[in-house]
Amino acid sequence: MSLRRRWLLPLLAAAALLVPLAAGAPPAAADTVGTNAVELEPVLADLVAGFSDEGLSTTNYMDATLPNGRISLMVRLDGPSVLDMVGHDRVAPGGGATPMSVAAISSIHDQLIARQAPFEQAFRATGADIVSTFQVTMNGFHVHATPQQLASIAAMPGVAAISRAPILTLHNADVRAHLRAEEAMDELGLDGTGTTIAIIDTGVDYTHAGFGGPGTVAAYQTNDPEIVEDGTFPTAKVVGGYDFAGTLYSPGCPADPQPPMECTGAQPDEDPLDGPGNGVTSGHGSHVAGTAGGIGTDTVPAGLAPAANIVALKVFGNPVGAPASTDVSSEAVEWATAHNLYLDEPDSEHVVGIRPEARIDVINMSLGSGYGPGASEANRIVQAAVDAGITVVISAGNSGNSPYIVGSPSTAEQALTVSN
């Protein structure tokens, strides 16, 4: 039986589109918290209240501290997201709601972008950096800010909640023997046919023979990881994707890296090739994608679902001398959910990158931060993707030798958390 699931976009009367959004007037910055009923993660509340001026301690386990005294943060605004307004069940496979035209959904999306614009301007006025905006899974922003800038943002009317954006590292191990996957394939015929899996990781080497590529050193070495050359990508197996990071991305990159350090901030492009680099991150996403859905070679076994299609969402770079970590994984979850929302509009301006023809059924994230208590806004984004019908599978992590110690974002309530 095919695992592929169809979905319908909802259609509402025009009057129903006039849904209240967050207030659009530019919010006034403030120096202290207290003018707004914002939900602050406790450690951030302590920081803003002046209990610490040294950033976040690693004793809080999910350290979101960046160079130059900044913190990686998710900021949610008052008012619903696009999915909240459209209805999660209308995006999920088998949703029984009345269909809505893509044009109507896009109109709602554009209205939300316009409502967010004054907040973006006000956040930038504090000196904070805007990393990304979110509309589909959350009405909010990903920002890098100092504690002082955090205090100003938290005091702005219209800001609903702020939590840390998790800075994640890579996880992987072989669990094939424990899953009895070969039995499921041989006896039940479950080989992934009709299923599309988004791998949120270091990218995928789509030139590899295990993904149907030419499988030569030359094919890989002549492929520019920052642009898509004609005829190279997408492929019959790796059917879409996007690079949210760039070749040398590290959230721990200082403003002025000095040799031998080589790193940058996020520099997105359309080519999610699993890039060469320091050996810490390179190849991880290809390994994970191969485990999930590789077709196998003479020397590499096939994956658990070799007939599934792969979407490569690259969120790690290959920096030299800087942490090989990421804080843009939520952006990839937003992308996958938005792709499904606009499945019938392949050229939608609301979804960048190279998109597959089919909906994304599964998101795999073999990454996390150790001993994670959870990041409420990042978890909210995972939950929105699940509510929209995507199965989100996240590794429990490799930290510690005690039972039931898991990392974030696998602590998201509706994520399918697996040991790895």
Secondary structure, DSSP 4 states (H G I P E B T S, - for coil): ------B------GGGG----S--SPPPP-SSS-SS--EE-HHHHHHHTTS-SS---GGGSS--B-GGG-EEEEEEESS--HHHHH-HHHHSBT--SPP--HHHHHHHHHHHHHHHHHHHHHHHHTT-EEEEEE-SS-SEEEEEE-HHHHHHHHTSTTEEEEEEPPPBEE-----HHHHTHHHHHHHH--S-TT-EEEEEES---TTSGGGTS---HHHHHTS-TTS--TTTSS-SSEEEEEESS-TTB-TT--SS--TT-B-BS---BS------SSSSSTTHHHHHHHHHH----SSS---SSTTSEEEEEE-----BSS---BS-HHHHHHHHHHHHHTTT-TT-TTS-SBPPSSPP-EEEE-EEBTT----HHHHHHHHHHHHTT-EEEEE--S--SSTT---BTTTSTTSEEE--
